[in-house]
Amino acid sequence: MDTTKLHVSALQMHLEWENPERNLQRIDEFLSKLTPKTQLALLPEMFTTGFSMTPKSFAQSMNGAWVNWMKDRAKEHDIHLSGSLIIEDAGNYVNRFICATNTGTILPVYDKRHLFTMANEQAHYHPGNKRLIWDIHGWRVFPQICYDLRFPVWSRNDLDYDLALYPANWPKRRDYPWKTLLRARAIENQAYVIGVNRVGEDGNGVDHNGCSAIIDPIGEPVTLIDEHQEGWLHGSLCKDHLKNMRKKFPFLNDRDDFGLTI
């Protein structure tokens, strides 16, 4: 297997508010049009419901239909399929980033660390406390979720990842920070970054315009998509480009040494 390239796709789509059946149906339609080169596909935050604060009505376990759907589709399309879901675990509701592999297994899960207090997310969901890295076809992949993007300490690259993922439900009225922070995280961490955001109005009347992007390690776009447009972003990530940038400008060697208190 060629591990010098990673072919990625991210789905910018309108999420039907708290309508899992319809959202999964539409994602199936998009998956049927996915390029056969894709190895890793990324869906938005809470892709079955939108950014819902009623987890009791929608949460499933890791053995539930949604996770099984991810496992089945990952095998069917021979991809790693990732995105965040509302999950109930040990009596808590979590906003969980899940990646199903092309063999139908589930990689270690990431629970959103920074809960969006301005939408009262912390009153409904339990925060994660674990930072982890996925190995996907020889690429070290760092899963994050939406609001995590605003916290550079949590995202700091200790030379342990090549690609950071940010599925989101990020409102149009704050799209400038979204676009800016995606590039900042890529530049400061010398890593590829994928930010995939939903489009359309949610059940609270909040509009989302997408602005999803695949960004390279110097902050330049690999792929962009028009605002409000539904569809896949496709990109081929190059490990040689990543290594050359880190060799030419090895500023991560001078990074500050600090720890996190969780």
C-alpha positions, -999 to 999 in steps of 0.1 A, spaced: 0 0 0 12 35 -9 13 54 24 28 86 8 -6 97 -4 -40 98 14 -71 104 -7 -97 122 14 -133 133 9 -154 156 31 -191 160 27 -206 195 31 -244 189 33 -277 202 46 -287 183 77 -324 178 82 -331 189 118 -334 159 142 -343 136 113 -318 107 114 -336 85 89 -336 113 63 -300 123 69 -287 88 66 -308 83 34 -292 114 19 -257 104 30 -262 71 13 -270 90 -19 -238 110 -16 -218 79 -8 -231 63 -40 -213 91 -59 -181 89 -40 -149 87 -60 -134 52 -59 -100 68 -49 -113 79 -15 -97 62 15 -110 85 43 -144 101 42 -155 128 67 -191 137 77 -202 168 96 -207 170 134 -238 152 147 -245 141 111 -277 123 119 -295 151 138 -277 184 135 -264 202 166 -292 190 189 -294 197 226 -320 169 232 -297 139 234 -322 119 254 -344 117 224 -318 106 200 -288 90 217 -278 55 208 -252 31 222 -221 20 203 -241 -11 194 -269 9 180 -281 13 144 -261 44 136 -227 29 144 -237 -3 127 -247 18 96 -212 34 97 -195 0 99 -216 -14 70 -211 16 47 -173 17 54 -170 -20 44 -194 -15 14 -174 14 0 -140 2 12 -133 35 30 -127 48 65 -159 66 73 -158 92 101 -181 118 118 -196 126 151 -228 112 167 -249 115 199 -239 85 219 -250 73 254 -221 57 273 -220 47 310 -251 69 317 -236 100 300 -244 116 267 -214 124 246 -207 141 213 -185 113 199 -162 113 169 -163 78 154 -142 63 126 -153 30 110 -126 13 91 -129 -4 57 -129 -38 75 -159 -28 96 -140 -22 129 -142 10 150 -111 29 159 -107 43 194 -133 70 199 -129 107 206 -154 126 228 -156 163 222 -134 180 248 -146 216 245 -184 218 248 -200 249 234 -212 268 264 -229 295 244 -254 269 232 -254 252 267 -239 221 253 -222 214 287 -256 210 303 -265 181 280 -232 164 272 -203 150 291 -169 164 280 -141 141 268 -108 139 285 -87 119 261 -65 131 232 -58 104 207 -43 97 173 -57 73 147 -35 53 123 -52 54 89 -32 39 60 1 49 77 -11 85 83 -14 98 119 -48 114 121 -59 137 150 -97 138 156 -113 170 170 -148 184 169 -160 219 160 -154 242 191 -122 224 198 -108 244 169 -107 275 191 -82 260 216 -47 258 202 -32 242 233 -55 211 229 -46 210 192 -9 214 197 12 191 175 38 173 195 51 159 162 26 131 167 1 138 139 0 145 102 -36 154 97 -62 171 120 -100 166 114 -127 191 124 -163 181 117 -185 210 126 -219 228 128 -204 263 126 -228 292 120 -225 315 91 -224 346 114 -190 334 126 -176 320 94 -145 344 94 -131 328 126 -139 293 112 -119 300 80 -91 317 98 -87 292 126 -85 262 102 -56 279 85 -40 288 118 -42 252 131 -25 240 99 3 266 99 12 264 136 11 226 137 27 220 102 -1 195 95 -29 190 70 -63 201 83 -98 192 71 -127 212 83 -161 200 72 -192 221 81 -229 217 74 -250 241 54 -286 253 58 -307 265 87 -311 243 118 -341 239 141 -331 270 161 -331 292 130 -293 293 128 -279 295 93 -248 276 82 -229 283 50 -203 256 51 -170 270 40 -155 235 44 -119 232 33 -89 209 30 -58 229 41 -21 220 36 7 224 62 15 260 51 -21 271 53 -28 270 16 -61 254 4 -59 219 -13 -96 221 -20 -124 245 -12 -162 244 -19 -186 272 -25 -207 286 4 -241 269 8 -232 243 -18 -238 206 -10 -213 181 -22 -179 163 -16 -146 180 -13 -118 157 -26 -81 160 -20 -49 140 -22 -26 146 7 11 142 1 34 130 29 65 141 10 51 177 9 45 175 46 80 161 53 97 187 31 79 216 48 89 203 82 125 198 71 128 232 54 111 250 83 116 228 114 101 253 139 82 226 157 116 216 171 115 249 190 80 243 204 73 251 241 72 222 265 41 221 286 15 197 299 -23 197 300 -44 195 331 -77 177 324 
